[in-house]
Amino acid sequence: MKFANNDRFISIAFPVFLIICWELVVQFGLADSRFFPAPSSIAISFWQLLVSGVLLEHIGISLFRLIVGFLLGAVPALIIGVVMGLSSYVRAALYPIVAATYPIPKSAILPLIVLIFGLGEMSKIVAVAIGVFYLVLINAMAGVLNIDKGYIDVGKNFGASRMNFFLTIALPGALPLIFTGLKLGMGIGLIMIVMAEMIGAKSGIGYLIWDSWQVFAIEKMYVSLVIVSVMGYVSSILLDVSEKRIVPWKQQ
């Protein structure tokens, strides 16, 4: 318990220490405030955006796109990944396609996504879904392949149906790696939504970053970057909590 309290104190104190150092460096003129504004001025800009309602509006729009895109990419990837892990025939058919398309930078296909789906909501959602899809699929497949063969033999010996095998052996056994894929996918999803909103969007955190850069509102740009980092941190915590509840045996 003592070590846990120490870790918690350090995890809070060290970022605060860095922020104080940043503030002092700017105040003493050791850094150019035009490009590295002091945390105090960023906080003032954050408050102004929050009170005006602009910040909450952009956050809400980005969260909607992120959640829908995340589900659209993760759910089919989870199913396909588990099936690929269970069936060597499906794996032989699909894995070469996955291996060939996964290395393509997702940012490189953004113009193609916009060309196909237009500048509306769908292009942003599809961009997130594609970014999430591969990481969840690969980790789900790896999770099934890493299941102890003893569990698989027990299922076969008791005559488990394909659905029971999927729900009671393959899926639970792969859950630890599936959650790893979900966490990685959420990170990529955040990157993709910010990039997609910089291309042809008029709302969202990515648009706010791009618009702030165009008008040289550096404090507002830093506020947007901090919001993205907070969104990533909160989503990671939520997935960690979900993992502890759904996969309690991993903690043991």
Buried (B, 14 or more C-beta within 10 A) or exposed (E): EEEEEEEEEEEEEEEEEEBEEBBEBBEEEEBEBEEBBBBEBBBBBBEBBEEEEEBEBBBEBBBBBBBBBBBBBBBBBBBBBBBBBBBEEBBEEBBEEBEEEEEEEBBEBBEEBBEEBEEEBBBBBBBBBBBBBBBBBBBBBBBBBEBEEEBBEEBEEEEBEEEEBBEBBBBBBBBBBBBBBBBBBBBBBBBBBBBBBBBBBEBBBBBBBBBBBEEEBBBBBBBBBBBBEEBBEEBEEEBEEEBEEEBEEEEE
